Amino acid sequence: MALVERQWESEREYADPLRDVHVEVAFTSPTGTRMELPAFWKGGRLWGVRADLDAPGRWLYRVTASVRGDRGLHERRGQCNVEASAGPPLGRGLVPCRGHFALADGTPWAWLGDGAWDGLSASTDEDWARYLAVRRQQGFTAVQALLLPRHGSRAARWALGQGGPGTPNPEFFARLDRRVEQVVRHGLVPVLGLLPASSLEDAGNALDEASAVLLARYLLARYAAFHPVWLLAVGAELSGAGADRWRRVGHGVFAGQDLGPASILPRPGQLPDGRLLEADWLSFAAVDLDVGRAAELGRARRALCGPKPIVNLQSSPATPCADGSVTRRLWSSLLGLSAAGAGLTHPAVAAWRENGEGQEATWYHGLESAGSRTVSHLANWWARCPGYRLQPWERGAQPQSASPPGDILLAQTPDGAQRVALVPAGAPVPSWMDSPEYTGLWLDPASGAWWRPPARSRDPATRDRVLWSWLGRSRALVL
């Protein structure tokens, strides 16, 4: 209802603020409920808290610090008044359900994400606002971005200060505050990567475990009020010793916290370790898979089976975003891996990248790509079809001998009342469409056009098609 920020000045300046002192703030609502939030260092002697207070009236707060003798921080008390007309909650807090996500009120939510990654720190304010406005209009629901830049970029050199290992530069993150707030102001969910881990020099690998935990907890405290989804690391090695390390770091970061859904994104093609998937703090499985083959989908489904949602973040595409294969990847990810509406990400070339001379001037070319338009069509389809109820149909992976080769991917509701099939070019219509019990619609995933299929037609498709069918004929749709 209202974004509230408060700050306090400590009596002395700490040499290593993330290690030397820990500050928490307890808010009490007008009805007596309590909400405890970590505070974060703002630079120098300043400490602050950011909270999204969701009820009108007078809120009381109390500050406690691990250094009891610091009267500038410890046992500070105050109040803040929230007006009833302050508006809706700032963010859209998500709740992982069995196989999918929902809003706090139980409304199913489709993860239609875009990987902006470096855009949070590499873009200008004007470009970032334009990017978000276009993505919102296209039907995207989430934006994935790194809070801490990758090693080697100019932003990475600015992000960490001159204190102890992993000490953040408050000026850098104050700039990012505006960018993250813009995401939620555009009605999008921020999916925030805490620690990059693609290379040995990235902070997620270069920092020792204790420093990685402290830095990640600092980022949680700074951005939790925006109700993000958290990615502990992006590009992490999750096999052998790597899995053990990230399981320990994840426990250190998220244990005792209730600040939104959390996961970790492994290296491209890698599946999370089974023991890691069982961790209490990990609320969904994030992967980066090329879903073009039914065999890969089957392997992933067997490894990731369980109640936790699966989201294919597809951060490392093998083809440019304008390539038509992006459309197939998106639908394959939804029907063959996630189904249940859990989520997928537009596998586009990164919108922002740095080269030797700085930011590329052509980042905006990816805004109107074929993949972007496919997400718009997916959003329209998901609004009509209960996508969150779909489950991958194991028998639906039927390799075809037609040229070009492809796989028909099928998903259906548990009762079989609705079925959705991705039929690649050259593949015949599924045989169950011959049944008079089913009525259906075709969707051209590239153009978004709908049409009713001719009765009992099993001619091979000349282009990729999506078939949505249901038992019976009593369904009113506007084509």
Secondary structure, 3 states (H helix, E strand, C coil): CEEEEEEEECCCCCCCHHHHCCEEEEEECCCCCEEEEECEEEECCEEEEEEEECCCEEEEEEEEECCCCCCCCCCEEEEEEECCCCCCCCCCCEEECCCCEEECCCCEECCEEEEEECHHHHCCHHHHHHHHHHHHHHCCCEEEEECCCCCCCHHHHHHECCCCCCCECHHHHHHHHHHHHHHHHCCCEEEEEEEECCCCCCHHHHCCHHHHHHHHHHHHHHHHHHCCEEEEEEEECCCCHHHHHHHHHHHHHHCCCCCCCEEEEECCCCCCCHHHHCCCCCCCEEECCCCCCHHHHHHHHHHHCCCCCEEECCCCCCCCCCCCHHHHHHHHHHHHHHCCCCCEEECCCCCCCEECCEECCCHHHHHHCHHHHHHHHHHHHHHHCCHHHCEECHHHCEECCCCCCCEEEEEECCCCCEEEEEECCCCCCCHHHHCCCEEEEEECCCCCCEECCCCCCCCCCCCCEEEEEEECCCCCCCC
